[in-house]
Amino acid sequence: MPPAMDINKLRNIGIIAHIDAGKTTTTERVLFYAGESHKMGEVDDGTTITDFDPQEQEKGITIRAAAITFQWKPKEMWINLIDTPGHVDFTAEVERSLRVLDGGVVIFSGMEGVEAQSETVWHQADHYRVPRICFINKLDRIGADFFRVHDEVVERLGAKTIPLQLPIGKEKDFIGVIDLITRQAYYFEPGELGKKMTKEPIPEEMVDEAELWREKMLETIAEADDELAELYLEGEELSEERIRAGVRTATIEHRMTPVLCGSSLKFIGVQPLLDAIADYLPSPLEVPPVEGDDPKTEKKLLRHPKDEEPFCALLFKIQADQHDELGFLRIYSGTLKPSTRVLNATRNRKENITRLWRIRADERQKVDLAHAGDIVGVVGLKDSITGDTLTDQRSPVILEHIVFPDTVISMSIEPESSGDRQKLEHILALMEKEDPTFRARTSEETGETLISGMGELHLEVVVERIRRDFKVNLRTGKPRVSYRETVRGTARAKGTCDRQTAAGAMFGEVEVELSPLPRVAKEDETLETFRFVDQSRSENVPPELLAVVAEELKEECLSGGLAGYPLTGIQATLLSVGYREGESNEQAYRFATAAAVRQALSDAGVDILEPIMKVEVSTPEDYVGDITADFASRRVMIHELGQRGPLRIVVAHAPLREMFGYSTTLRSHSQGRATYSMEPLTYEPVPDELAKQMY
Ligand SMILES: Nc1nc2c(ncn2[C@@H]2O[C@H](COP(=O)(O)OP(=O)(O)OP(=O)(O)O)[C@@H](O)[C@H]2O)c(=O)[nH]1
């Protein structure tokens, strides 16, 4: 690493896509061509570098995001690559990564096209305003079609695309790509694992088609680039540099998305993809400054990617193993050296950063000074968790907090050997720190430990990790749905505490109204679990006692409802607070608030809610009948029946409790040929029959 990294030449990039679209394979190729690894790994043999977790290798999916730094020498670029997981059970990982990326490569399968997860991830990337390049992969597969998938990207994602390449040949005869800017055909030597790329004239039979697409490309760029439009209309020959500059600006300004193609498995198209990352995606200096809040005044503050500004970074990931915890920081402003005391502005705690590391494919490299815009791994943090802001001690700022969805599933676990109980507690605390969508709780009454998360696979992976990495064998219960409760209607109630105690009189009086919040989230929003509104205008009550009432109200509202499940989607309005000088104290208000909430809950009534999932199945036509018939027998509502290329798509809304073990069922209904994805959509009241059994 050069002593002063030129941040202009840095790209913070993530590869984002639907599960199995080929992220890991593409990353492998990228690291190999960049000279980071001398042996090419294959997902199918379990030898990839990014999937260094043995469990990931077994499952063949990238579960834990790993940040890797490498150099792309042909363009003299440094790239921080964050490999994001594609499975929806790990959405939090994707969101976290998107927050810190300056640009993304979205990989689509040339066969399956735009799948449910691609859509989710695409909209998340819109939300975080991440400029993107599309890579249509797997064009060597039977049924793959570049043009069909390109049209889907336009129609289903609403993307304004600029195709910069065309495939040469189809399916097993797919042999290379045409670059519309250089007007050349690129071929990749399979004998050399694609390392050798040759540039040749466009095959004669494709010249006309290529010219047509080149014209389309130039017209599209001209729409976003007035100067280029003028030159183009005047019939001027546009230089390659000028065209690239147009594509770059349009991409960075979110006006367009370049589209490339290839087959990572067959070594086709990966080097041009790396060039495109360098050419079209922004450096940290080209993205807008981040905005945060001054923790004291709550005023908005901006942090620019400049070394001279005070240090400010987001802790976007903690990775723990048996030895230590590595925190991954995105530095937004200022610089960071080892042995520095910083402030965790989110928690108002001081922290020591002892060492800095840059993570190469499979090793750590010491860093003496990290600059604004960079991503580094740090050691030494004690009390910080994912999503916290770390800053210079004198210039605190809190960056926008990431909101994570509620967990939907839980499972009891128990160490096989009781000697491991304490160790397990420690491991679970660590894992909670790493993953904000994972929770662990031990019941004081029963001693049972419950872990909860975003889906069956999520919990399966956690249990596997505890067994394998931390060497604690576990007994596990069956997965259970995480039910919630919410108020059914609106009710007001007053709680009073008016007692004589040995210490003197005790008085507190609190009147509240409980009402339900909307249950369907808007696009890109997470459902609100609790909202507090103060209408009490209690001027004579000391503010510290009012704060106690607000705190107790929240605690009561979020703890168990009438059937013992956590409450959600509830608005608590504080209507009035009664006060008596010398008698009103903290304890009295806690009693009064709890009593008011219990009474209001009982008057309003509660609904038990269950998580409803959005399920998308893609299947060959032959199995649609069996799949929909099976859904009909499971309280599953079919929402949409569509067609994507050769495959039928069934979109359904299903209660999670009906979907346990669905992968096995689907396999048997489709001879293993259908696939599905599932993500939390909303909560709905459970049917009365079921609810009766739950009280
Ligand atoms: N035919 C073909 N298969 C490919 C291509 N790229 C990847 N694959 C295969 O597709 C499967 C999934 O590839 P991965 O690279 O693991 O996909 P991924 O997107 O990283 O998947 P997750 O890590 O699970 O999210 C593997 O069996 C790969 O060998 C390609 O270009 N062509």
The ligand as an SDF file (V2000), in Angstrom:
LIG
                    3D

 32 34  0  0  0  0  0  0  0  0999 V2000
  -23.1130  -21.5590  -15.9690 N   0  0  0  0  0  0  0  0  0  0  0  0
  -22.6640  -20.6350  -15.1220 C   0  0  0  0  0  0  0  0  0  0  0  0
  -22.6920  -20.8700  -13.8010 N   0  0  0  0  0  0  0  0  0  0  0  0
  -22.2200  -19.9190  -12.9880 C   0  0  0  0  0  0  0  0  0  0  0  0
  -21.7080  -18.6810  -13.4550 C   0  0  0  0  0  0  0  0  0  0  0  0
  -21.3290  -17.9440  -12.3890 N   0  0  0  0  0  0  0  0  0  0  0  0
  -21.5930  -18.6870  -11.2980 C   0  0  0  0  0  0  0  0  0  0  0  0
  -22.1280  -19.8670  -11.6380 N   0  0  0  0  0  0  0  0  0  0  0  0
  -22.5500  -20.9790  -10.7660 C   0  0  0  0  0  0  0  0  0  0  0  0
  -23.6850  -20.5510  -10.0290 O   0  0  0  0  0  0  0  0  0  0  0  0
  -23.6340  -21.0750   -8.6940 C   0  0  0  0  0  0  0  0  0  0  0  0
  -23.7030  -19.9080   -7.7180 C   0  0  0  0  0  0  0  0  0  0  0  0
  -22.5560  -19.1280   -7.8500 O   0  0  0  0  0  0  0  0  0  0  0  0
  -21.9760  -18.2280   -6.6690 P   0  0  0  0  0  0  0  0  0  0  0  0
  -20.8000  -17.5350   -7.2410 O   0  0  0  0  0  0  0  0  0  0  0  0
  -21.8010  -19.0170   -5.4310 O   0  0  0  0  0  0  0  0  0  0  0  0
  -23.2060  -17.2510   -6.4700 O   0  0  0  0  0  0  0  0  0  0  0  0
  -23.4250  -16.1920   -5.3390 P   0  0  0  0  0  0  0  0  0  0  0  0
  -24.2630  -15.1600   -5.9700 O   0  0  0  0  0  0  0  0  0  0  0  0
  -22.1420  -15.8050   -4.7050 O   0  0  0  0  0  0  0  0  0  0  0  0
  -24.2830  -16.9520   -4.3010 O   0  0  0  0  0  0  0  0  0  0  0  0
  -24.4120  -16.6250   -2.7650 P   0  0  0  0  0  0  0  0  0  0  0  0
  -23.0430  -16.5230   -2.2110 O   0  0  0  0  0  0  0  0  0  0  0  0
  -25.0910  -17.8340   -2.2840 O   0  0  0  0  0  0  0  0  0  0  0  0
  -25.2090  -15.3940   -2.6560 O   0  0  0  0  0  0  0  0  0  0  0  0
  -22.3560  -21.8980   -8.6000 C   0  0  0  0  0  0  0  0  0  0  0  0
  -22.6650  -23.2360   -8.8190 O   0  0  0  0  0  0  0  0  0  0  0  0
  -21.4970  -21.3440   -9.7430 C   0  0  0  0  0  0  0  0  0  0  0  0
  -20.5930  -22.2730  -10.2680 O   0  0  0  0  0  0  0  0  0  0  0  0
  -21.6750  -18.4650  -14.8610 C   0  0  0  0  0  0  0  0  0  0  0  0
  -21.2390  -17.4490  -15.3790 O   0  0  0  0  0  0  0  0  0  0  0  0
  -22.1800  -19.4780  -15.6300 N   0  0  0  0  0  0  0  0  0  0  0  0
  1  2  1  0
  2  3  2  0
  2 32  1  0
  3  4  1  0
  4  5  2  0
  4  8  1  0
  5  6  1  0
  5 30  1  0
  6  7  2  0
  7  8  1  0
  8  9  1  0
  9 10  1  0
  9 28  1  0
 10 11  1  0
 11 12  1  0
 11 26  1  0
 12 13  1  0
 13 14  1  0
 14 15  2  0
 14 16  1  0
 14 17  1  0
 17 18  1  0
 18 19  2  0
 18 20  1  0
 18 21  1  0
 21 22  1  0
 22 23  2  0
 22 24  1  0
 22 25  1  0
 26 27  1  0
 26 28  1  0
 28 29  1  0
 30 31  2  0
 30 32  1  0
M  END
$$$$
